């Protein structure tokens, strides 16, 4: 069972990725707690991204509980948060 109170949004990125930085800014603006993971510095993170992105290292990739989203917009992330981690909206 997933512990929703301990859940966080995981944002997998590369620091030179404009799409990643834009989504990061939107998450910050929305006040959502998230953990940013640089796939260039963490081989396990790159493997996790490839596992949901058809073998590619497509970023940004976001995980919210069981939901994995490749190159999502903020609306898609918010929908996943409402579904899988609504307590994060109150933080």
Backbone torsions as a table, in degrees:
resi	resn	phi	psi	omega
1	UNK	NA	138.6	179.7
2	UNK	-83.2	131.1	177.5
3	UNK	-86.5	101.3	-176.7
4	UNK	-63.7	-31.8	-178.0
5	UNK	-67.9	-22.7	179.4
6	UNK	-99.9	-0.1	-175.3
7	UNK	-73.3	148.2	175.4
8	UNK	-140.0	163.8	173.6
9	UNK	-85.0	132.0	176.8
10	UNK	-110.1	120.8	-179.2
11	UNK	-109.2	109.0	177.9
12	UNK	-93.2	129.7	-171.0
13	UNK	-150.1	173.0	165.7
14	UNK	-121.4	139.4	-173.9
15	UNK	-64.9	-18.8	-179.1
16	UNK	-96.7	6.0	-175.7
17	UNK	-88.1	116.1	179.7
18	UNK	-63.6	-38.9	177.8
19	UNK	-63.7	-38.2	178.7
20	UNK	-64.2	-46.0	-178.3
21	UNK	-66.6	-36.2	178.2
22	UNK	-65.4	-44.4	179.3
23	UNK	-67.1	-39.2	177.4
24	UNK	-58.3	-45.4	179.3
25	UNK	-62.4	-38.7	179.6
26	UNK	-68.4	-38.3	175.9
27	UNK	-63.6	-43.5	178.1
28	UNK	-62.6	-44.4	-180.0
29	UNK	-61.9	-36.4	179.0
30	UNK	-76.4	-7.7	179.2
31	UNK	73.9	22.4	-178.6
32	UNK	-87.1	134.4	176.2
33	UNK	-74.5	136.5	178.7
34	UNK	-151.3	161.5	175.7
35	UNK	-116.4	120.6	178.4
36	UNK	-90.6	133.4	-178.4
37	UNK	-127.2	120.2	179.5
38	UNK	-82.8	113.7	-176.8
39	UNK	-71.3	-15.5	175.9
40	UNK	-76.5	-23.9	-178.8
41	UNK	-99.6	-12.9	-174.3
42	UNK	-130.9	99.1	-178.4
43	UNK	-59.3	-33.5	177.8
44	UNK	-66.6	-35.3	177.7
45	UNK	-66.4	-42.0	177.7
46	UNK	-62.0	-39.1	177.4
47	UNK	-63.7	-41.5	179.6
48	UNK	-63.7	-42.0	178.0
49	UNK	-61.9	-47.7	179.5
50	UNK	-59.0	-31.7	-177.5
51	UNK	-66.9	-22.2	-179.6
52	UNK	-115.3	-3.7	-176.0
53	UNK	-116.4	36.0	175.5
54	UNK	61.7	31.3	179.5
55	UNK	86.2	-1.3	-179.3
56	UNK	-99.3	159.9	175.6
57	UNK	-99.0	57.0	-177.8
58	UNK	-79.0	125.1	177.4
59	UNK	-129.7	153.5	2.4
60	UNK	-73.5	144.5	169.5
61	UNK	-121.6	134.4	-175.2
62	UNK	-124.8	138.4	174.1
63	UNK	-118.6	132.0	171.8
64	UNK	-131.5	103.7	-175.0
65	UNK	56.9	-127.9	-178.1
66	UNK	-80.8	-7.2	-176.8
67	UNK	-86.0	129.5	175.0
68	UNK	-117.8	130.5	-177.9
69	UNK	-129.3	126.3	179.5
70	UNK	-100.9	122.2	-179.2
71	UNK	52.7	52.4	-178.4
72	UNK	-81.4	161.0	168.3
73	UNK	-91.6	169.3	-178.6
74	UNK	-61.8	-34.2	179.6
75	UNK	-64.1	-39.7	178.4
76	UNK	-65.6	-40.7	178.0
77	UNK	-64.7	-44.7	179.5
78	UNK	-61.4	-38.6	177.3
79	UNK	-62.7	-43.3	178.2
80	UNK	-64.2	-39.4	178.5
81	UNK	-64.6	-45.0	178.7
82	UNK	-59.1	-36.8	-177.5
83	UNK	-79.6	-45.1	-169.0
84	UNK	-107.1	-18.5	-176.8
85	UNK	-152.2	56.7	-175.5
86	UNK	-60.5	-23.1	178.3
87	UNK	-64.4	-21.2	178.6
88	UNK	-70.6	-22.8	179.6
89	UNK	-71.0	-24.6	-178.5
90	UNK	-86.7	-10.9	-176.5
91	UNK	-83.1	NA	NA
